[in-house]
Amino acid sequence: MARIGFILSALFLAAAAILASTGPPQTPSHNEYVDPRACAQCHSQIYESYRRTSMGQSLFRPTPANTVEDYTTQHTFDHALSGTHYSMTIRDGAYYQRRWQTDFDGSDTNVEEMKIDYVIGSGDHARSYLHRTALGTLIELPLGWYSERGGYWAMSPGFDSHHPQTRRLVSYECMFCHNGYPQSPTANQARSPDPVFSGELPEGIDCQRCHGPGARHIHTAQTPGAKPADISASIVNPARLSPKLQMDTCMECHLEPTSGRLPALIRRFNRGPFSYIPGQPLEDFILYFDHPPGRGYDDKFEIAGAAYRLRKSRCFLESKGALTCLTCHDPHQSLPAGKAAVSYFSARCRSCHEPALGTLVASGKHTDSPDCMSCHMPQRRTEDVVHAVVTDHFIQRLPPNRDLLAELPERHLSEADEYHGEVVPYYPSPLPPTGENSLYKAVAQVALQNNLQQGLADLSREMSQRPPREMEFYTTLGDAWRNGGKPKEAAAAFQHAVLLSPTSVTALQALAGALKASGDVTRSEGTLKRALQLAPQDANVWYQYGMLDAGLGRTGSAIDKVTKAVSLNPDLTEGYTSLAGMLLAAGQVDLAAAAAQRALVIDPYDAAACNVAGRTLASKGQNSEALFDFKKATQLRSSYGPYQYDYALMLVRLNRFDDAQAAVEAGIKADPNLSAAHELLGSLLARRSQMADATREYRRAVELQPDFSRAQLDLGLALAAQGDLTAAADHLRRAAAAHDPAIAQRAAQALERIEQR
């Protein structure tokens, strides 16, 4: 879901503990975040009214009292695009989301049920569901709920695709705007990319999110003889901030230039994910970037773009700071609805426009309707959360001349269709011309590869002129070099990151990967050993080391390491998929089948897992089951030649030769250099007595792979059948030297027959 807002922990979480791991503290160490219920002692009326707002109900544990969804009758959903079924159920007071598919024989398969530990969203527009893993990470579940049309189930944003994510982790950045400051291992923020949350999560956005930590305020208020001015000064009151800082307090969560593939928000690398305190300049914490104007993105309308749209308005621009979010919104009160909303918000408009409006109405140039909103701030369907309809905060003279509520498909752009070009600063704008800001502007170009080549040049130049102290600049540069196909340059950047932060497992893993890609396997292995010394329970490092072993032919060691990885993280899909392939190659078919099945339970849309499952089933003679998995692999990744080839082989085994030829031709189209596919197509053509075409395919196979003994045999036999005995003998001699005794014997027999002629 898009960014909304967040609060503080219900447990006593010290601000100093949060800030200590990320840079100099922004407040005195004794000013701590407190249990928000302490606010109710003096501010009970505001506290209670705020708890009923959407922000106050932004995240919670599901209970009958806060459940508006239908978990009993209309509680199933069929997602045709991915061939998946979902159900929402309540059992023994707990809430669950179940996911399954239909197997080759019509039975349920790839069944997984996850407990719903938390709900995100008040229900005004949408709700999503979170499952907490044993590792302390949070997974967003695929099926969501939407309030329009009386409420219905549909896929959560980003999941309505052929391959819905099944392990989408909730990041620190997501939690920043969807809930309060949580507890999280501070070491994890630097050492591992996985966002881990410890302790109980706060439930909803509380007072301190906009007013800052409350310990000093409570202490001052409880001090005998404290002056009212001192009590007031001990807490942030957004109403007393400058218009700019007041807007910053709202925009930290309600400003997102885009949720598309653009680095719209870049938190400064010397700031922790939960270190922002109201009253601070927002640009000291985070920088905002956008598409350039005139590139087709000027009217984008997205779920978290209220402030972005408002800032485009003439009303906002000409108010010189007088118009802020608080002009129309009382954050302590729930928004009015229906006719009350029309009256309330139109009154806000008229507070500025009444004199001019009266003149326009009297002259007949403006309607006398009391509803300002429907024309000037209409409801619109958002482009990124396509089942949500919200108010457009771009105050326009006339609404766009189209159906603003029309159904929209979820966007899934190809790489070619994604935006490529300059990424420009949005807030602050202009970006102050400091050396540090020049670095961040270059980071924005490469972070998601929108402007990779220019950004690489800019970032390299800026870093050479002003070497930064934060390792993230070097990991960003390393990622950019890697994405640009320069692994040696990437390794040099990652090495610098490790020098700056020797205990960063993230940097060490990146360095190991770049070293391996550049051919320096010895240093890559040494780097992984160092990472394991720092984080012996890190599943990702074990997996990476296992795959290094596999590439070096150390199969037994590779199996051990990948087995260790999946034992540490039972949700590591790629670990089970790789393990299945290695076990199958080692002849451990039953273990391979179990690993492949586990991979498909975790992620039934993983083409590699489907393919290896098919190969394990084929090796056990379960041909119908194998065919089902091979076909699914080709459907999930039709452009990958080896999967089409394996599917074709199984079709041959089942005597479905026409289908096999179509599949192998698709494989060759996807990968023209797949020698085995050319050999198989040649055999299928030879079966049809199309010997000239078969010979062409065999010849292509041996051109691509001269030591392909079976193709040499096939080519020799095909040439002999067409009377070209001299050429046939040459290829048969090569086949007779094969390590496979069956091929060598057949080639020798064919040669003997040629000599007898």
Secondary structure, 3 states (H helix, E strand, C coil): CCCCCCCCCCCCCCHHHHHHCCCCCCCCCCCCCCCHHHHHHCCHHHHHHHHCCCHHHCEECCCHHHCCCCCCCCCEEEECCCCEEEEEEEECCEEEEEEEEECCCCCEEEEEEEECCEEECCCCCEEEEEEECCCCCEEECCEEEECHHHCEEEECCCCCCCCCCCCEECCHHHHHHHCCCCECCHHHHHHCCCCCCECCCCCCCCCHHHHCCCHHHHHHHCCCCCCHHHHHHCCCCHHHCCHHHHHHHHHHHHCCCCCCCCCCEEECCCCCCCCCCCCCCHHHCEEEEECCCCCCCCCCCCCCCHHHHHCCCHHHHHCCCCCCHHHCCCCCCCCCCHHHHHHHHHHHHHHHHHHHHHHHHHCCCCCCCCCCHHHHCCEEECCCCCCCEEECCCCCCCCCCCCCCCCCCCCCCCCCCCCCCCCEEEECCCCCCCHHHHHHHHHHHHCCCCCHHHHHHHHHHHHHHCCCCCHHHHHHHHHHHHHCCCHHHHHHHHHHHHHHCCCCHHHHHHHHHHHHHCCCHHHHHHHHHHHHHHCCCCHHHHHHHHHHHHHCCCHHHHHHHHHHHHHHCCCCHHHHHHHHHHHHHCCCHHHHHHHHHHHHHHCCCCHHHHHHHHHHHHHCCCHHHHHHHHHHHHHHCCCCHHHHHHHHHHHHHCCCHHHHHHHHHHHHHHCCCCHHHHHHHHHHHHHCCCHHHHHHHHHHHHHHCCCCHHHHHHHHHHHHHCCCHHHHHHHHHHHHCCCCHHHHHHHHHHHHHHHHC
